[in-house]
Every structure is written in structure tokens, then in C-alpha cells.
Amino acid sequence: MKKLNAYFRSYNGQVLLRLIAAILIGYLASNAIGVVMAKSLDRWTSLHLSEASLYASLSAFFIYSVIILWSFSVRSQKKLWRQLSVLTFIFAVLAYVI
């Protein structure tokens, strides 16, 4: 257990944790944002759901890449995980509610 704890405190461990946050939670966050965007475009514009989902999924790719870049620019590991988790939770609730 000490070796695992020491590994995650090392530079390689920090990069691995950021990579996990960027890939897994970033993917969930961009999907939740895309669902909210598709539902919002369908409801409040004249777009059909198929067109709205196309626009939302294309913009979700951009959002996902921004989340990946952002996750390596944040200084604190706690701040990164907290903000990504809160962002994912908020948009997942919005996707359920809308």
C-alpha cells in the first residue's frame, strides 16, 4: 500500500491521475453536456431532434478536447477532480430534468 501511495504522489502518478480524470470523467461530462445541448436545441429552436443531436455531438467532441486540455492546466489535483465531478453531476441532472 505504501508503494501505491508513493507512486500516486510521484510525477508519473500525478500524470496518470490527470489522464484518468480527463479521459473518464471528461468523457462523461462531454456526453452529459451534449445531451443537454441536444435536448435544449430540440425544445427551444426549430431544429428536429436528429439535427439537434448532430450539432450537439459535433460540439461535444470540441468540449471533450477542451476538458482534456484543461485537466492538464489545473494546478491542484483536488480542484480538478472536484470541478469535473460537479460539472458532470450538474449536467447529468439537467439531462434528466430537461
C-alpha distances in whole Angstrom, upper triangle without the diagonal:
4,5,5,6,9,10,11,13,14,18,17,14,17,19,17,17,20,21,20,22,25,25,24,25,28,29,29,31,33,34,35,37,39,40,41,43,45,45,47,49,50,51,52,54,56,54,53,50,50,51,48,45,46,46,43,41,42,42,38,37,38,36,33,34,34,31,29,31,30,26,26,29,27,26,23,20,21,24,24,22,24,27,27,26,29,31,30,31,34,35,34,36,39,39,39,42,44
4,5,5,6,8,10,11,12,16,16,13,16,19,17,17,20,22,21,22,25,26,26,26,29,31,31,32,35,36,36,38,40,41,42,44,46,47,48,50,52,53,54,55,58,55,55,52,52,52,50,47,48,48,44,43,44,42,39,38,39,37,34,34,34,31,29,31,30,26,26,28,26,24,22,20,20,24,24,22,25,28,27,27,30,32,31,32,35,37,36,38,41,41,41,44,46
4,5,5,6,9,10,10,14,13,11,14,17,15,16,19,20,19,21,24,24,24,26,28,29,30,31,34,35,36,38,39,41,42,43,45,47,48,49,51,52,53,55,57,54,54,51,50,51,49,46,46,46,43,41,42,41,38,37,37,36,32,32,33,30,28,29,29,25,24,27,26,24,22,19,21,24,24,22,25,28,27,27,30,32,31,32,35,37,36,38,41,41,41,44,46
4,5,5,6,9,10,13,12,9,12,14,12,12,16,17,16,18,21,21,21,22,24,26,26,28,30,31,32,34,36,37,38,40,42,43,44,46,47,49,50,51,53,51,50,47,47,47,45,42,43,43,40,38,39,38,34,33,34,32,29,29,30,27,25,26,26,22,22,24,23,22,20,17,18,22,21,19,22,25,24,23,27,28,28,29,32,33,32,34,37,37,37,40,42
4,5,5,6,9,12,12,9,11,14,13,12,16,17,16,18,21,22,21,22,24,26,26,27,30,31,32,33,36,37,38,39,41,43,43,45,47,48,49,51,53,51,51,47,47,48,45,42,43,43,40,38,39,38,34,34,34,32,29,29,29,26,24,26,25,21,21,23,21,20,17,15,16,19,19,18,20,23,23,22,25,27,27,28,31,32,31,33,36,36,37,39,41
4,6,5,6,10,10,8,11,14,13,13,16,18,18,19,22,23,23,24,25,28,28,29,31,33,34,35,37,39,40,41,43,45,45,47,49,50,51,52,55,52,52,49,49,49,47,44,45,44,41,39,40,39,36,35,35,33,30,30,30,27,25,26,25,22,21,23,21,19,17,15,17,20,20,19,22,25,24,24,27,29,29,30,33,34,34,36,38,39,40,42,44
4,5,5,8,7,5,8,11,10,11,14,15,15,17,19,20,20,21,23,25,26,27,29,31,32,33,35,37,38,39,41,43,43,45,47,48,49,50,53,50,50,47,46,46,44,42,42,41,39,37,37,36,33,32,32,30,27,27,27,25,22,23,23,20,18,21,20,19,17,15,17,20,19,18,21,24,23,23,27,28,27,29,32,33,32,35,37,37,38,41,42
4,5,8,7,4,6,9,8,8,11,12,12,14,16,17,18,18,20,22,23,24,26,28,29,30,32,34,34,36,38,39,40,42,44,45,46,47,49,47,47,44,43,44,41,39,39,39,36,34,34,33,30,29,29,27,25,24,24,22,19,21,20,17,16,18,17,16,14,11,13,16,15,14,18,20,19,20,23,24,24,25,28,29,29,31,34,34,35,37,39
4,7,8,6,6,10,10,10,12,14,15,16,18,20,20,20,22,25,25,26,28,30,31,32,34,36,36,37,40,41,42,43,46,47,47,48,51,49,49,46,46,46,43,41,41,40,38,36,36,35,32,31,31,29,26,26,25,23,21,21,21,17,16,18,16,14,12,11,13,16,16,15,18,20,20,21,24,25,25,27,29,31,31,33,35,36,37,39,41
4,6,5,6,9,10,11,12,14,15,17,18,20,21,22,23,25,27,27,29,31,32,33,35,37,37,38,41,42,43,44,47,48,48,49,52,49,50,47,46,46,44,41,41,41,38,36,36,35,32,31,31,29,26,25,25,23,21,21,21,17,16,18,17,15,14,13,15,18,17,18,20,22,22,23,26,27,27,29,32,32,33,35,37,37,39,41,42
4,5,5,6,9,10,11,12,14,15,16,18,20,21,21,24,25,26,27,29,31,31,33,35,36,37,39,41,41,42,45,46,46,47,50,47,48,45,44,44,42,39,39,38,36,34,34,32,30,28,28,27,24,23,23,21,18,18,18,15,13,15,15,13,13,12,15,17,16,17,20,21,21,23,25,26,26,29,31,31,32,35,36,36,38,40,41
4,5,5,6,9,10,10,12,14,15,16,18,19,20,22,24,25,26,28,29,30,32,34,35,36,38,40,40,41,44,45,46,46,49,46,46,43,43,42,40,38,38,37,35,32,32,31,29,27,27,26,23,22,22,20,17,18,18,15,13,16,16,15,15,13,17,19,17,17,21,22,21,22,26,26,26,28,31,31,31,34,35,35,37,40,41
4,5,5,6,9,10,10,12,14,15,16,17,18,21,22,23,24,26,28,29,30,32,33,34,36,38,39,40,42,44,45,45,48,45,45,42,42,42,40,37,37,36,34,32,32,31,28,27,27,25,22,22,22,20,17,18,18,15,13,16,16,15,14,11,14,17,15,15,18,20,19,20,23,24,23,26,28,29,29,31,33,33,35,37,39
4,5,5,6,9,10,11,12,14,15,16,17,19,21,21,22,25,26,26,28,31,31,32,34,36,37,38,40,42,42,43,46,43,44,41,40,40,38,35,35,35,32,30,30,29,26,25,25,23,20,20,19,17,15,15,15,11,10,13,12,11,10,8,11,13,12,12,15,17,16,18,21,21,21,24,26,27,27,30,31,31,33,35,37
4,5,5,6,9,10,10,12,14,15,15,17,19,20,21,23,25,25,27,29,30,31,33,35,35,36,39,40,41,41,44,41,42,39,38,38,36,33,33,32,30,28,28,26,24,22,22,21,18,17,17,15,12,13,13,10,8,11,12,12,12,10,13,15,12,13,17,17,16,18,21,21,21,24,26,26,27,29,31,31,33,35,36
4,5,5,6,9,10,10,12,13,14,16,18,19,20,22,24,25,26,28,29,30,32,34,35,36,38,40,40,41,43,41,41,38,37,37,35,32,32,32,29,27,27,26,23,22,22,21,18,17,18,16,13,14,15,12,11,14,14,15,14,11,14,16,13,13,17,18,16,17,21,21,20,23,25,25,25,28,30,29,31,34,35
4,5,5,6,9,10,10,11,13,15,16,17,19,21,22,23,24,26,27,28,30,32,33,34,36,38,39,40,42,39,39,36,36,36,34,31,32,31,28,26,27,26,23,22,22,20,17,17,17,14,12,14,14,10,10,13,13,13,12,8,11,13,10,9,13,15,13,14,17,18,17,20,22,23,23,25,27,27,29,31,32
4,5,5,6,8,10,10,10,13,15,15,16,19,20,20,22,25,25,26,28,30,31,32,34,36,36,37,39,37,37,34,34,34,31,29,29,28,26,24,24,23,20,19,19,17,14,14,14,11,9,10,10,6,7,10,10,11,10,7,10,11,8,9,12,13,11,13,16,16,16,19,21,21,22,24,26,26,28,30,31
4,5,5,6,8,10,10,11,14,15,15,18,19,20,21,24,25,25,27,29,30,31,33,35,36,36,39,36,36,33,32,32,30,27,27,27,24,22,22,21,18,17,17,16,13,12,13,11,8,10,11,8,8,12,12,14,14,11,14,15,11,11,15,15,13,15,18,17,16,19,22,21,22,25,26,25,28,30,31
4,5,5,6,8,9,10,12,13,15,16,18,19,20,22,24,25,26,28,29,31,32,34,35,36,38,35,35,32,31,32,30,27,27,27,24,22,23,22,19,18,19,17,13,14,15,12,10,13,13,10,11,15,14,16,15,12,13,15,11,10,14,14,12,13,16,16,15,17,20,20,19,23,24,24,25,28,29
4,6,6,5,6,9,10,11,12,14,15,16,18,20,21,22,24,26,27,28,30,32,32,33,36,33,33,30,30,30,28,25,26,25,22,21,22,20,17,16,17,15,12,13,13,10,9,11,11,7,10,13,12,14,13,9,11,11,8,7,10,11,8,9,13,12,12,14,17,17,17,20,21,21,23,25,26
4,6,6,5,7,10,10,11,13,15,15,17,19,20,21,23,25,25,26,29,30,31,31,34,31,31,29,28,28,26,23,23,23,20,18,19,17,14,13,14,12,9,9,10,7,5,8,8,6,8,11,11,14,14,12,13,13,9,9,12,12,9,11,14,13,12,15,17,17,17,20,21,21,23,26,26
4,6,5,6,9,10,10,12,14,15,16,18,20,21,22,24,25,26,28,30,31,31,33,31,30,27,27,27,25,22,22,22,19,17,18,17,14,12,14,12,9,10,12,9,7,11,12,10,11,15,15,18,17,15,16,16,13,12,15,15,11,13,16,15,13,16,18,17,17,21,22,20,23,25,26
4,5,5,6,9,10,11,13,14,15,17,19,20,21,23,24,26,27,29,30,31,33,30,30,27,26,27,25,22,22,22,19,17,19,18,14,14,16,14,10,12,14,11,10,14,14,12,14,17,17,19,18,15,16,16,13,11,14,14,10,11,14,13,11,14,16,15,15,18,20,18,20,23,24
4,5,5,6,9,10,10,12,14,15,16,18,20,21,22,24,26,27,28,29,32,29,29,26,26,26,24,21,22,22,18,17,19,17,14,14,15,12,10,12,13,9,10,13,13,10,13,16,15,17,16,13,14,14,10,8,11,10,7,7,10,9,7,10,13,12,12,15,17,16,18,21,21
4,5,5,6,8,10,10,12,14,15,16,18,20,21,22,24,25,26,27,30,27,27,24,24,24,21,19,20,19,16,14,15,14,10,11,12,9,6,9,9,6,7,10,10,9,12,14,14,17,16,14,15,14,11,10,12,11,7,9,11,9,8,12,13,12,13,16,17,16,19,21,21
4,5,5,6,9,10,10,12,14,15,16,18,20,21,22,24,25,26,28,25,25,22,21,22,19,17,17,17,14,12,14,13,9,9,11,9,6,9,11,9,9,13,13,12,15,17,17,21,20,18,18,18,14,13,15,14,10,11,14,12,9,13,14,12,12,16,17,15,17,20,20
4,6,5,6,9,10,11,12,14,15,17,18,20,21,23,24,25,27,25,24,21,21,22,19,16,18,18,14,13,15,14,10,12,14,11,9,13,14,11,12,16,15,14,17,19,19,22,21,18,18,18,15,13,14,13,9,9,12,10,7,9,12,10,9,12,13,12,14,17,17
4,5,5,6,8,10,11,12,14,15,16,18,20,21,22,23,26,23,23,20,21,21,18,16,17,17,13,12,14,13,9,11,12,9,8,11,11,9,11,14,13,12,16,17,17,20,19,17,17,16,13,12,13,11,7,8,9,7,4,8,9,7,8,11,12,11,14,16,16
4,5,5,6,9,10,10,12,14,15,16,18,20,21,21,24,21,21,18,18,18,15,13,14,13,10,9,11,9,5,8,9,6,5,9,10,8,10,13,13,13,16,18,18,21,21,20,20,18,15,15,16,13,10,12,13,10,8,11,12,9,10,14,13,12,15,17,17
4,5,5,6,9,10,10,12,14,15,16,18,20,20,22,20,19,16,16,16,14,11,13,13,9,8,11,10,7,9,11,9,8,12,13,12,14,17,17,17,20,21,21,25,24,22,22,21,18,17,18,16,13,13,14,11,9,12,12,9,9,12,12,10,13,15,15
4,5,5,6,9,10,11,12,14,15,16,18,19,22,19,19,16,17,17,14,12,14,14,10,10,13,12,9,12,14,11,11,15,15,13,15,18,17,17,21,22,22,25,24,22,22,20,18,16,16,15,12,12,12,9,7,9,9,5,5,9,8,7,9,12,12
4,5,5,6,9,10,10,12,14,15,16,17,20,18,18,15,16,16,13,11,13,12,8,9,12,9,7,11,11,8,10,13,13,12,15,17,16,17,20,21,21,24,24,22,22,20,18,17,17,14,12,13,12,9,8,10,9,6,8,10,9,8,12,13,12
4,5,5,6,9,10,10,12,14,15,16,18,15,15,12,13,13,10,8,10,9,5,6,9,7,5,9,10,9,10,13,14,13,16,18,18,19,22,23,23,27,27,25,25,23,21,20,20,18,15,16,16,13,11,14,13,9,10,13,11,9,13,14,13
4,5,5,6,8,10,11,12,14,15,17,15,14,11,12,13,10,8,11,11,7,8,12,11,9,13,14,12,13,17,17,16,19,21,21,22,25,26,26,29,29,27,27,25,22,22,21,19,17,17,16,14,12,13,12,8,9,11,9,6,9,11,10
4,6,5,6,8,10,10,12,14,16,14,15,12,14,14,10,10,13,12,8,11,13,12,11,14,15,13,15,18,18,17,20,22,21,22,25,26,25,29,28,27,26,24,22,21,21,18,16,16,15,12,11,12,10,7,8,9,7,5,9,9,7
4,6,5,6,8,10,10,11,14,12,13,11,12,11,8,8,10,9,6,9,11,9,9,13,13,12,14,17,16,16,19,21,21,22,25,26,25,29,29,28,28,25,23,23,23,20,18,19,18,14,14,15,13,10,12,13,10,9,12,13,10
4,5,5,6,9,10,10,12,10,10,7,9,8,5,5,8,7,5,8,11,10,10,14,15,14,16,19,19,19,22,24,23,25,28,28,29,32,32,31,31,28,26,26,25,23,21,21,20,17,16,17,16,12,13,15,12,9,12,13,10
4,6,5,6,9,10,12,10,10,7,10,11,7,8,11,11,9,12,14,14,13,17,18,17,18,22,22,21,24,26,26,27,30,31,30,34,33,32,31,29,27,27,26,23,22,21,20,18,16,17,15,12,12,13,10,8,10,10,7
4,5,5,6,8,11,10,11,10,13,12,8,10,13,11,10,13,15,14,14,18,18,16,19,22,21,21,24,26,25,27,30,30,30,33,33,32,31,29,27,27,26,23,22,22,20,17,17,17,15,12,14,14,10,9,12,11,8
4,6,6,5,8,7,8,8,10,9,6,8,11,9,8,12,13,12,14,17,17,17,19,22,21,22,25,26,26,28,31,31,31,35,35,34,33,31,29,29,28,25,24,24,23,20,19,20,18,15,17,17,14,12,15,15,11
4,6,6,7,6,6,5,9,8,6,8,11,11,10,13,15,15,16,19,20,19,22,24,24,25,28,29,29,30,34,34,34,38,37,37,36,34,32,31,30,28,26,26,25,22,21,22,20,17,17,18,15,13,15,14,11
4,6,8,8,9,9,12,12,9,12,15,14,13,16,18,18,18,22,22,21,24,26,26,26,29,31,30,32,35,35,35,38,38,37,36,34,32,32,31,28,26,26,25,22,22,22,19,16,17,17,14,13,14,13,9
4,7,8,10,11,14,13,11,13,16,14,14,17,19,18,19,22,22,21,24,27,26,26,29,31,30,32,35,34,34,38,38,37,36,34,32,32,31,28,27,27,25,22,23,23,20,17,19,19,15,15,17,15,11
4,5,8,10,13,11,9,13,14,12,13,17,17,17,19,22,22,21,24,26,26,27,30,31,30,32,35,35,35,39,39,39,38,35,34,34,33,30,29,29,28,24,24,25,22,20,21,21,18,17,19,18,14
4,7,9,12,10,9,13,14,13,15,18,18,18,20,23,23,23,26,28,28,29,32,33,33,35,38,38,38,42,42,42,41,39,37,37,36,33,32,32,31,28,27,28,26,23,24,24,21,19,22,21,17
4,6,8,6,6,9,10,10,12,14,15,16,18,20,21,21,23,26,26,27,29,31,31,33,36,36,36,40,41,40,39,37,35,35,34,31,30,30,29,26,25,27,24,21,22,23,20,18,20,20,16
4,5,5,6,9,10,11,12,14,16,17,18,20,22,22,24,26,27,28,30,32,32,34,37,37,38,41,41,40,40,38,36,35,35,32,30,31,30,27,25,26,25,21,22,23,20,17,19,19,16
4,6,5,6,8,10,10,12,14,15,16,18,20,20,21,24,25,25,28,30,30,31,34,35,35,39,39,38,37,35,33,32,32,30,27,28,27,24,22,23,22,19,19,20,17,14,16,17,14
4,5,5,6,9,10,11,12,14,15,17,19,20,21,23,25,25,27,29,30,31,34,35,36,39,39,38,38,36,33,33,33,31,28,29,28,25,24,25,24,20,20,22,20,17,19,20,17
4,5,5,6,9,10,11,12,14,16,17,18,20,22,23,24,26,28,29,30,33,34,34,38,39,37,38,36,33,33,33,30,28,29,28,25,24,26,24,21,21,23,20,18,20,21,18
4,5,5,6,9,10,11,12,15,16,16,18,20,21,22,24,26,26,28,31,31,32,35,36,35,35,32,30,30,30,27,25,26,25,22,21,22,21,17,18,19,17,14,17,18,14
4,5,5,6,8,10,10,12,14,15,16,18,20,20,22,24,25,26,29,30,30,34,34,33,33,31,28,28,28,26,23,24,24,20,19,20,20,16,16,18,16,13,16,17,14
4,5,5,6,9,10,11,13,14,15,17,19,20,22,23,24,26,28,29,31,34,35,33,34,32,29,29,30,27,24,25,26,22,21,23,22,18,19,21,19,16,19,21,18
4,6,5,6,9,10,11,12,14,16,17,18,20,22,23,24,27,27,29,32,33,32,33,30,27,28,28,25,23,24,24,21,20,22,21,17,19,21,18,16,19,21,18
4,5,5,6,9,10,10,12,14,15,16,18,20,20,22,24,25,26,30,30,29,29,27,24,24,25,22,19,21,21,17,16,18,17,14,15,17,15,13,16,17,15
4,5,5,7,9,10,10,13,14,15,17,19,20,21,23,25,26,29,30,28,29,27,24,24,25,22,19,21,21,18,16,19,18,15,16,18,17,14,17,19,17
4,5,6,7,9,10,12,13,15,16,18,19,21,23,24,25,29,30,29,30,28,25,25,26,23,21,22,23,19,18,21,21,17,19,21,20,17,21,23,20
4,5,5,6,9,10,11,12,14,16,16,18,21,21,23,26,27,26,27,25,22,23,23,20,18,20,20,17,16,19,18,15,17,20,18,16,20,21,19
4,5,5,6,9,10,10,12,14,15,16,19,20,21,24,25,24,24,23,19,20,21,18,15,17,18,14,13,16,16,13,14,17,16,14,18,19,18
4,5,5,6,9,10,11,13,14,15,17,19,20,24,25,24,25,23,20,20,22,19,16,19,20,16,15,19,19,16,17,21,19,18,21,23,22
4,5,5,6,9,10,11,12,14,16,17,19,22,24,23,24,22,19,20,21,19,16,19,20,16,16,20,19,16,18,22,20,19,22,24,22
4,5,5,6,9,10,10,12,15,15,16,20,21,20,21,19,16,17,18,15,13,15,16,12,12,16,16,13,15,18,17,16,20,21,20
4,5,5,6,9,10,11,13,15,16,19,20,19,20,18,15,15,17,15,12,14,16,13,12,16,16,14,15,19,18,17,20,22,22
4,5,5,6,9,10,11,13,15,18,20,19,21,19,15,17,19,16,14,17,18,15,15,19,19,17,19,22,22,21,24,26,25
4,5,5,6,8,10,11,12,16,18,17,19,17,13,15,17,14,12,16,17,14,14,18,18,16,19,22,21,20,24,25,24
4,5,5,6,9,10,11,14,15,14,16,14,10,12,13,11,9,12,13,11,11,15,15,14,16,19,19,19,22,24,23
4,5,5,7,9,11,14,15,14,16,15,11,12,15,13,11,14,16,14,14,18,19,17,19,22,22,22,25,27,26
4,5,6,7,9,13,14,14,17,15,12,14,16,14,13,16,18,16,17,20,21,20,22,25,24,24,27,29,29
4,5,5,6,10,12,12,14,12,9,12,13,11,10,14,15,13,15,18,18,18,20,23,22,23,26,27,27
4,6,6,9,10,9,11,10,6,9,11,10,9,12,14,13,14,17,18,18,20,22,23,23,26,27,28
4,6,8,10,10,13,12,9,12,14,13,12,16,18,17,18,21,22,22,23,26,26,27,29,31,31
4,6,9,10,13,11,9,13,15,13,13,17,18,17,19,22,22,22,24,27,27,28,30,32,32
4,6,7,10,8,6,10,11,10,11,14,15,15,17,19,20,21,23,25,25,26,29,30,31
4,7,9,8,8,11,13,12,14,16,17,18,20,22,23,24,26,28,28,30,32,33,34
4,5,5,6,9,10,11,12,14,15,16,18,20,21,23,24,26,27,28,30,32,33
4,5,5,6,9,10,11,12,14,15,17,18,20,21,22,24,26,27,29,30,32
4,5,5,6,8,10,11,12,14,15,16,18,20,21,22,24,26,27,28,30
4,6,5,6,8,10,10,12,14,15,16,18,20,21,22,24,26,27,28
4,6,5,6,8,10,11,12,14,15,17,18,20,21,22,24,26,27
4,6,5,6,8,10,10,12,14,16,16,18,20,21,22,24,26
4,6,5,6,9,10,10,12,14,15,16,18,20,21,22,24
4,5,5,6,8,10,10,12,14,15,16,18,20,21,22
4,6,5,6,8,10,11,12,14,15,16,18,20,21
4,5,5,6,9,10,10,12,14,15,16,18,20
4,5,5,6,9,10,11,12,14,15,16,18
4,5,5,6,8,10,11,12,14,15,16
4,6,5,6,9,10,10,12,14,15
4,6,5,6,9,10,11,12,14
4,6,5,6,9,10,11,12
4,5,5,6,9,10,10
4,5,5,6,9,10
4,5,5,6,9
4,5,5,6
4,6,6
4,6
4
